[in-house]
Amino acid sequence: MKICMISSEYPPKWGGVGVVAYYLSTWMARRGHEVHVVTRDQRIGYKVSHENIHVHPVKWLKAPMFFTTSFGRNAVKWYERSGIDFDIVHVHSNMALLSKEHYDRIRCPVVSTMHGTWWGERSTISFKDLSFSISALNDLSVMYLSPFFDRYEDLALERSNGVINISRSECRDLAKRDVENRYGRRVLLANGIDTEEFHPDKKDMKFLRGLGIPEGNRTIVSVGRWAARKGIRELLRTFEIIHERRKDVSLVLIGWGPLENEIRKWREKRGLKESVKMMVSPPFPEMQKVVASSDLALFHSYWEGFGLTFGEALSSGTPVVSTDVGAAVDMIVEGTGKLVKVGDVKGQAEAALELLSRDNLDQWGRRGREHILEYCPWSKIAERTEAFYNWVIEDPENNGEWRGEFMRSPV
C-alpha cells in the first residue's frame, strides 16, 4: 500500500512522536509498503532507514502552538500536490492538527494516532515550573494558548476513519472530552519499542565505570528532558533520600533541558557531584549502554501520553520505578518494577531501595524484557497497525462488524 505519514517530528529531530513515526515508517517499509513522510522543514538532512521511505519537508510557522496547524495545513497541501494515489493517510496528533476542511479534502481514509493532548500537557505546568528560557515561552504558550487548539484534537477524534489511542490512561482522559468518532472505530494500540536497539547485550560495565561510577556501586539511570513537568526536581529529592541510606548508589542523568543549570547547582550545594553524573544529549549508543548497564531506571514524570523511556529501560533488562502515568501501568507489571503516585518522593525512594537490596534484581530485569517482547515490540505493533490500515481501507465508514483482534478503546 501507499502510506502518507504526517508527523511534525522526524529524525534527526527526535522527541517521542518523531521516534514513533520513524520506527513505524521503517517497519512499514520493511513490510513492502511505500511510505511518504511529510514533516517540518528543518533545513537539515533526514535519517532515511529504507529505500521505500521518502521524506518530504514542508514549511511551517515557527511560533509556539501555531506550528501545529500551519504544519498540518502545509502537509495537506503537499498531499494534494503530490498526485500520489495514497491508500491511507496517518496523522500523528497532537503536534500535527488538521481543520474540518482538511478531512474533507483528503481523498482516502485517515487514521490519527493520539500521542497525547494539549490538555494533558498544560495540566502539569504552573508558574513555579518556568525558567528564563525559550522553553519557558513554549510552556506559557501551552498554558494559555493551547485551549484554543483543543477543537482540532476533537476533530481528529471525530472525523478520522480510525483513531489509535496509545495507553489506557489516555483512553480515560479522552473519554472526558465526550467526543464520538463518527465511524465508531477507536482502538487501543501501544507505541512500539525497539527491542534490538534497547537490549541487555548493550550492557558495558567498562563504559559505565569510565563515567566515574565506583566499582561495586549500584547505578540508577534516568533518561528524559530536564524540565519541571518531567519531575526532575522530585527525582533529585528521591535520590537524596536514597543516598542518605546508601552511599554506594550513583545516579546518571541523561537528557537536556531548561533546568540543567539548576541541577548543576543542586549537585554542588548537596555535595553530590561525584554521586550524580550528567550526560547532556550524549550519542545514542552511549545512552543505550548506560541504560542496559544500570541496576535500576527511575522516572517521576507528571504526565505522559505513553512513556517510551519506560519501555526502553525494560527492554534493556533494567527494572523501572516510575510514576503511574502514560502507559506505565501497561508496561511496568508485577515483577518488572514498581509504580508510585505523582509527587510521592518518599514512596519512590522506598521502592527503589527495596529493589536495590534484592539479590534477584536480574530476574526482575529479565521479566521486564520478556513483558515488552510480548506487549509492544515493533514487529508486533507494525503488524497490528498494518491490519488496522487494511480494515480502515476495506471499510472506511466501518459498516461491517467490529474486528475482534483489536481492543476497543473505552472512549
Helices and strands as residue ranges (DSSP letters): E 2-6, H 16-30, E 34-40, E 53-58, H 66-82, E 88-93, H 100-105, E 110-114, H 118-122, G 127-129, H 134-144, G 146-149, H 150-159, E 162-165, H 168-175, E 186-188, G 200-202, H 205-210, E 218-225, G 228-230, H 232-245, E 249-256, H 260-270, E 276-280, H 284-293, E 296-298, H 308-315, E 320-323, H 328-331, E 337-340, H 345-356, H 361-375, H 378-394, E 407-408
